[in-house]
Amino acid sequence: MRKPFIAGNWKLHETVAEATALAEALRASLADVESIELGVAPTATALYAVSEALKGSNIQVSAQNMYWAASGAFTGEISPPMVKELATHVIIGHSERRAYFGETDETVNRKIKAAFAHNLTPIVCIGENLEQNKAGETVAFVSQQIHGAFADIPAEEARKLTLAYEPIWAIGTGLTATPQDANRIIREAIRETLVDLYDEETAEAIRVQYGGSVKPQNIADFIVMPEIDGALVGGASLKVDSFTAIVKNAVEALAQ
Ligand code: 13P
């Protein structure tokens, strides 16, 4: 059984003071949640404060990115051991990093290996853009991203990783994939590829979140889908009320 996992990606938002206040408020509002694993991903500058604010809580802390080298002359980067001091998870290969900061399947793969080498759990993002979607290339493209991300990753590590299927055209646009389409892509493009790369057991062990305009109003429809194991939430994770409502609505939908 895969335990659902809902995480908030705060992207380039929140000063240290704002991030701390948000973390403290979420700690209080989500304290009774047990059936869903929770996480938040603040900016690197707020990681320390947020990790202190959430210590001993049921909300895990994730970085939004990191470099693969442990140290060296790489101005502006943060390394796996530095992330490990402050977080348990790290988002890797978000489409915004691929689009604006030159991330490729190869850098994603290197970062996944670095995460595992330092006992960090990767949340790896994949998903097609609008043209690929319109051209019917989604399954082939996402499958190719999976091949790239998982190159030389052994099954026992692969099983620990979380994938986030985030169709790029649904991010921050208010558009979402239909829950049925997202479920189908996760089955056909993600799990089938993982069966080819590994085996049925590994493919079934890996959690796959949906991401892209998740809101309190639509989370229930996604979370009840058999292939969808949670959500990676952007905009709606920045307000205490909306992130809390997303999690509570998911808990309720799963309990039915
Ligand atoms: P939105 O929820 O703002 O569409 O962002 C999704 C996302 O990119 C999460 O990583």
Residues whose N, C-alpha, C, O or C-beta is under 5 A from the ligand:
A	BS01	13P	N9 A170 I171 G172 T173 G211 G212 S213 V214 L232 V233 G234 G235 A236
